[in-house]
Amino acid sequence: MKIKNLMNLHTLLLMLIVSSAMILGSCKKDEVGDKTALTTKIAEADALASAATIATYPQAAIDAFNTALASVKAASASTTLTQAEVDAQLSTLNAAIATFNSYGNASYAALYALIAECETLANAATADDYPQAAIDEFKDKIETVKTAFVALLTEVQINNLNINLTESRHTFDTQIYGYIDESLYLNAGWHFDEGTGTTATSFSTAAQVATFTKGWTTLLDADAALPTWIDGVKGGKAIYLDNGAHLEVPYSPSFLPADISISAWIKNDLQGWENNCIVSQNYWWGYKFATQSAGKPLFTERINATSVQDFDAVDGIVTPLVWTHVVVSLNSTTKELKFFINGVLAHKFTGEDNVGPLTQTLSFVDGTNTYTAQPFLIGSFATDAEIADKPDNFSWITTANVASFKGAIDELKIYNIALADGQVSRLYKVEKP
């Protein structure tokens, strides 16, 4: 009996020991969590916050992100965080990064840049260039967009602001004195900024392709040359022409509007070079724009079925080896022809001087010659095929007097209106170096 009771006591003691161990084990604190991933993510967030500027993120988003980051960093400094607590902080930081990045999208950056551009434009505007009311209205619109931009916006809201401000800028641009709406009035225009290759494509609505071509090859033989690329008037490229080098563009009626203005920057090699042809549409049977031996801009137009008329800028002289802006404008209704040099009116002719409406029919018969629409030429009177077909028209041409341009041409534009004085002045100011 005593032995049995002793065994029961031992059993009871053993159970007590085991129970105590279990109780002690259940009261033990959780182990400290692993913060490696959290530390790495904090470093990533620090780098993101340091690089953030208002050019890429809204200030409110930057402030909110910095607050969230500071909170996570403070919590992570604890030496007693459990794994669950570490994971919770990591989840919080990941969510903060995702939210922050959602505000730093391309739409935000585009609108920020647009606001800066518009502010620069508005601050530079003066009453000499724009109506004061237009300046004030544009500045008010910019401030309205900036006020809305301060808030945390969705991408859709940002895009709407971008659209509205872009429209306001376009409206403001159209109100500048001398504005030319090139979407309506530019039939062809070349920047010549390709810099390589043997073609130049116009930037106007109709992409007219001008192809490098040798000209007057029978006359010049091996000396006939192709155009080359050189530095342009304002940082881009231009074409250099000599020894018959020119560009040919397939004919289009857009080259023969009722009213016309031709604008170009030219740098003549010589002042005494005769028939320095800038552009030609069927030479004198359509029109041509050139400089003659004295350096005066010259325009020839066909005014009726069999008559042509030459006009030059009288006292306007183009200085050789210097980039010069030249414009000729013809209003067929009022019969006014104007020459401009570097934005300034050089001379005006009227109907009393035999200015006539530009003849728009290129197909006709004159004696034994049949004429048809020719390619539009940049830098030459006529194509080699036309020269070969009608040699009597060009028998006066010699190697000392090749009817092609000698020098450089840049920023060539053909408009379907007669540009007003203010428009030419504005065009010169915009394009000049």
C-alpha atoms as one frame of an Amber mdcrd trajectory, in Angstrom:
protein
   0.000   0.000   0.000   2.810   2.395   0.834   4.564   1.435  -2.390   1.424
   2.193  -4.400   1.003   5.569  -2.750   4.644   6.374  -3.397   4.221   5.623
  -7.081   1.160   7.820  -7.225   3.158  10.623  -5.641   5.948  10.244  -8.171
   3.395  10.320 -10.968   1.806  13.436  -9.519   5.172  15.165  -9.215   6.027
  14.260 -12.801   2.728  15.656 -14.025   3.316  18.807 -12.010   6.754  19.272
 -13.540   5.433  18.750 -17.075   2.519  21.113 -16.466   4.836  23.770 -15.078
   7.069  23.456 -18.106   4.082  23.840 -20.394   2.843  26.847 -18.443   6.252
  28.466 -18.516   6.573  27.725 -22.222   3.216  29.310 -22.967   4.202  32.499
 -21.118   7.460  32.954 -23.090   7.614  36.137 -25.323   7.579  35.816 -29.197
  10.977  35.968 -30.888  12.206  39.250 -32.450  11.351  39.390 -36.170  13.784
  39.508 -39.134  13.938  43.094 -40.455  16.213  42.470 -43.477  13.470  42.950
 -46.074  12.076  45.960 -44.226  15.503  47.609 -44.016  16.024  47.122 -47.769
  12.609  48.575 -48.548  13.264  51.597 -46.296  16.489  52.281 -48.220  14.548
  52.072 -51.479  11.913  54.461 -50.142  14.602  56.873 -48.907  16.128  57.002
 -52.388  12.714  57.571 -53.943  11.915  60.388 -51.521  15.298  62.055 -52.017
  14.920  62.092 -55.802  11.321  63.323 -55.799  10.699  66.888 -56.976   7.558
  68.802 -57.830   8.501  68.366 -61.484   7.618  64.686 -61.178   5.288  64.437
 -58.147   2.663  66.711 -56.560   3.956  68.404 -53.399   1.055  66.946 -51.419
   2.058  63.446 -52.524   5.690  64.101 -51.556   4.632  65.324 -48.108   2.305
  62.367 -47.524   4.973  59.900 -48.599   7.612  61.450 -46.351   5.188  61.263
 -43.399   4.439  57.593 -44.062   8.136  56.817 -44.470   9.034  58.577 -41.207
   6.366  56.588 -39.366   7.687  53.266 -40.674  11.276  54.211 -39.881  10.323
  55.148 -36.306   8.503  51.863 -35.792  11.312  49.818 -37.314  13.787  51.311
 -34.844  12.227  49.182 -32.099  14.330  46.188 -31.071  11.340  44.147 -29.947
   9.231  43.966 -33.106   7.816  40.540 -33.758   7.825  39.086 -37.255   4.152
  39.907 -37.612   4.840  43.513 -36.667   7.790  43.709 -39.075   5.635  42.313
 -41.866   2.904  44.825 -41.089   5.363  47.739 -41.392   6.709  46.323 -44.670
   3.175  46.050 -46.026   2.456  49.638 -44.985   5.589  50.923 -46.719   4.893
  48.972 -49.915   1.424  50.479 -50.035   2.841  53.989 -49.492   5.357  53.513
 -52.335   2.649  52.245 -54.692   0.381  55.180 -53.868   3.226  57.665 -54.281
   4.262  56.254 -57.651   0.682  56.424 -58.876   0.927  60.220 -58.683   4.289
  60.404 -60.454   2.983  59.518 -63.919   3.806  60.870 -67.363   0.622  62.944
 -67.424   1.671  64.842 -64.291   5.155  65.515 -65.676   3.691  66.684 -68.989
   1.298  69.102 -67.291   4.027  70.453 -65.011   6.238  71.106 -68.052   3.343
  72.693 -69.945   2.610  75.060 -67.053   6.267  76.117 -66.993   6.278  76.708
 -70.767   3.061  78.715 -70.607   4.360  80.849 -67.735   7.525  81.604 -69.699
   5.457  82.541 -72.743   3.025  84.691 -70.768   5.738  86.485 -68.802   7.633
  87.336 -71.983   4.535  88.617 -73.783   4.170  92.368 -74.192   1.483  94.635
 -75.573   3.731  95.156 -78.591   3.132  91.544 -79.616  -0.305  90.681 -78.173
  -3.488  92.501 -77.138  -3.229  93.173 -73.387  -6.588  91.484 -72.843  -5.222
  88.296 -74.409  -2.183  88.375 -72.110  -4.354  88.866 -69.025  -6.758  86.098
 -70.008  -3.914  83.645 -70.649  -2.276  84.412 -67.300  -5.614  83.923 -65.510
  -6.008  80.531 -67.158  -2.521  79.487 -66.057  -3.276  80.456 -62.446  -6.553
  78.517 -62.529  -4.756  75.384 -63.699  -1.989  75.844 -61.111  -4.554  76.134
 -58.315  -6.269  72.929 -59.402  -2.898  71.236 -59.841  -2.016  71.588 -56.151
  -4.539  68.927 -55.144  -3.940  65.199 -55.491  -5.634  64.456 -58.812  -6.451
  61.356 -60.785  -4.737  60.858 -64.120  -8.016  61.630 -65.892  -8.277  64.965
 -64.055  -4.669  65.802 -64.924  -5.269  64.969 -68.588  -8.291  67.263 -68.648
  -6.218  70.127 -67.232  -3.551  69.418 -69.846  -6.110  69.565 -72.647  -7.621
  72.808 -71.353  -4.276  74.560 -70.940  -3.065  73.351 -74.340  -6.182  74.828
 -75.947  -5.632  78.111 -74.098  -2.049  78.254 -75.294  -3.113  77.648 -78.895
  -5.694  80.414 -78.611  -3.062  82.746 -77.182  -0.624  81.856 -79.976  -3.202
  82.803 -82.595  -3.647  86.246 -81.039  -0.074  87.347 -81.605   0.187  90.203
 -84.061   1.184  88.796 -87.439   0.102  85.236 -86.663   0.033  82.861 -89.646
  -2.152  79.783 -89.299   0.071  77.356 -91.191  -2.502  74.582 -90.857  -4.637
  76.626 -93.281  -2.216  78.652 -95.358   1.013  76.680 -95.705   0.921  74.603
 -98.891   4.506  73.383 -98.614   7.411  74.020 -96.282  10.865  72.556 -95.815
  13.141  72.867 -92.778  15.887  70.853 -94.576  16.930  69.425 -91.218  17.358
  65.835 -92.418  21.110  66.380 -92.711  21.605  63.043 -94.491  20.246  61.264
 -97.527  19.130  62.598-100.894  15.586  63.757-100.167  13.935  66.462 -98.079
  10.305  66.102 -96.993   8.058  69.064 -96.314   6.584  69.458 -92.833   3.312
  70.847 -94.200   0.065  68.868 -94.222   0.883  67.396 -97.628   4.294  65.753
 -97.246   5.980  66.925-100.446   9.199  65.009-101.140  12.019  66.966-102.787
  14.679  64.793-104.433  18.331  65.779-104.894  19.010  66.116-108.628  21.852
  67.061-110.942  20.900  69.781-113.413  22.127  71.272-116.671  24.098  68.060
-117.177  24.533  68.510-120.937  26.013  71.956-120.375  28.082  71.131-117.294
  28.960  67.530-118.125  31.130  66.042-115.348  30.909  69.246-113.303  27.171
  68.805-112.720  26.654  68.289-108.997  24.113  67.106-106.450  22.982  69.214
-103.490  24.860  68.796-100.219  23.954  69.385 -96.566  25.416  72.277 -94.589
  24.637  74.054 -91.316  21.407  76.015 -91.455  20.379  79.506 -90.477  19.336
  78.601 -86.944  21.056  75.513 -85.629  19.598  72.946 -88.017  20.670  71.960
 -91.497  20.255  73.520 -94.933  20.964  72.612 -98.550  23.941  73.896-100.507
  23.597  74.196-104.281  26.155  74.790-107.035  26.866  73.591-110.584  23.236
  72.858-111.409  22.454  71.092-108.131  18.762  71.377-107.265  15.763  69.510
-105.841  12.722  68.330-107.771   9.221  67.849-106.334   6.393  66.174-108.293
   3.910  68.778-109.497   0.882  69.527-107.353  -1.772  72.240-107.845  -0.845
  73.400-104.339   2.270  74.970-105.871   0.096  77.242-107.997  -2.459  78.966
-105.731  -4.301  82.103-106.839  -2.515  84.149-104.162   0.997  83.183-103.179
   3.826  84.066-100.813   7.266  82.489-101.007   9.543  82.769 -97.987  13.134
  81.537 -97.778  16.436  82.093 -96.037  19.242  82.291 -98.577  22.996  82.759
 -98.449  24.282  83.688-101.886  27.843  82.811-102.780  28.097  85.796-105.139
  26.205  89.024-105.593  26.867  89.062-109.326  25.428  85.625-110.080  22.655
  86.057-112.649  19.410  84.022-112.510  20.085  82.778-108.985  16.884  80.741
-108.933  15.385  79.988-105.515  12.232  78.223-106.761  10.564  77.685-110.114
   7.196  76.364-111.248   7.376  76.074-115.054   9.956  78.905-115.059   8.496
  82.062-116.652   5.429  80.175-117.939   4.295  79.807-114.332   6.482  81.733
-111.923  10.024  81.834-110.598  11.625  83.564-107.624  15.325  84.403-107.838
  17.948  87.044-107.220  19.555  88.727-110.199  23.086  89.950-110.822  22.824
  93.074-108.653  21.557  90.960-105.759  17.952  92.154-106.017  15.119  89.670
-105.401  13.325  89.010-108.701   9.879  87.523-109.392   8.647  86.472-112.811
   5.000  85.569-113.399   2.885  84.616-116.364   0.082  87.178-116.416  -1.897
  85.897-119.422  -1.790  83.233-122.123   1.367  84.480-123.808   2.766  87.273
-121.623   5.159  87.205-118.697   6.333  90.023-116.462   9.495  90.487-114.379
   9.605  92.489-111.153  12.578  93.139-108.905  13.003  94.717-105.478  14.442
  97.920-107.022  16.552  99.145-104.084  16.473  95.934-102.046  19.838  94.164
-102.162  20.737  90.741-100.755  24.219  90.781 -99.240  26.280  87.747-100.317
  27.667  85.204 -97.821  25.153  86.301 -95.173  21.931  84.489 -94.279  19.130
  86.741 -95.533  15.366  86.356 -95.252  13.571  87.061 -98.543   9.830  87.026
 -99.199   7.711  87.756-102.239   3.922  88.012-101.913   1.344  88.292-104.682
  -2.309  89.211-104.183  -4.009  88.368-107.469  -7.232  90.143-106.492  -5.715
  93.510-105.592  -2.840  93.026-108.060  -0.214  93.844-105.453   3.254  92.320
-105.493   5.596  92.940-102.546   9.227  92.147-101.821  10.569  91.913 -98.267
  14.157  91.606 -97.076  14.786  90.641 -93.443  11.178  91.335 -92.516  11.069
  94.838 -94.003   9.111  95.868 -97.093  11.643  96.572 -99.841   9.285  97.468
-102.688   5.657  97.198-103.771   4.213  96.927-107.278   0.544  97.316-108.269
  -1.704  96.772-111.261  -0.390 100.026-112.697   2.987  98.292-112.926   1.381
  95.408-114.869   1.029  93.100-111.895  -1.540  90.540-112.979  -3.341  87.616
-111.405  -1.143  84.540-111.331  -2.082  82.329-114.283  -2.953  78.884-113.000
  -3.052  77.027-116.315   0.261  75.403-117.159  -0.809  73.296-120.139  -0.915
  75.208-123.422   0.587  75.346-126.905   2.819  78.176-128.081   3.929  77.820
-131.677   5.719  74.491-132.003   6.093  74.065-128.248   3.626  72.184-126.076
   3.812  73.018-122.393   2.637  70.878-119.490   2.906  71.080-115.719   6.512
  70.582-114.641   7.960  69.474-111.307   8.326  72.189-108.690  12.041  73.020
-108.572  14.126  74.264-105.680  17.281  75.911-106.966  16.857  75.712-110.753
  14.820  77.120-113.649  13.939  73.898-115.453  14.460  70.150-115.539  16.987
  68.578-117.883  14.102  66.958-119.779  12.478  70.365-120.360  15.806  71.876
-121.395  16.359  69.072-123.921  12.775  69.323-125.233  12.833  73.102-125.743
  16.472  74.073-126.356  15.567  77.446-127.910  14.153  78.596-124.568  17.528
  78.132-122.909  20.046  78.849-125.653  21.233  81.934-123.775  22.452  79.857
-120.811  26.235  79.426-120.502  28.578  77.917-117.922  29.148  81.459-116.643
  25.411  82.006-116.323  23.788  78.729-115.308  20.148  79.322-114.399  20.407
  77.648-111.021  21.114  78.708-107.466  24.646  79.215-106.191  24.665  79.192
-102.405  22.543  77.854 -99.534  18.776  77.726 -98.964  16.933  77.068 -95.710
  13.399  77.322 -94.253  11.567  77.433 -97.577   7.797  78.012 -97.366   5.028
  78.355 -99.942   1.818  79.992 -98.656  -1.557  80.210-100.403  -2.128  83.801
 -99.251  -0.413  87.115 -99.810   1.238  87.643 -96.435   0.638  91.026 -94.834
   3.555  93.214 -93.767   3.059  92.312 -90.098   2.997  88.605 -90.882   6.282
  88.803 -92.779   7.838  90.806 -89.958   6.681  88.214 -87.428   7.949  85.339
 -89.590  11.373  86.952 -89.764  11.510  87.511 -85.994  10.561  83.896 -85.288
  13.024  82.360 -87.743  16.025  84.646 -87.418  19.107  83.321 -85.564
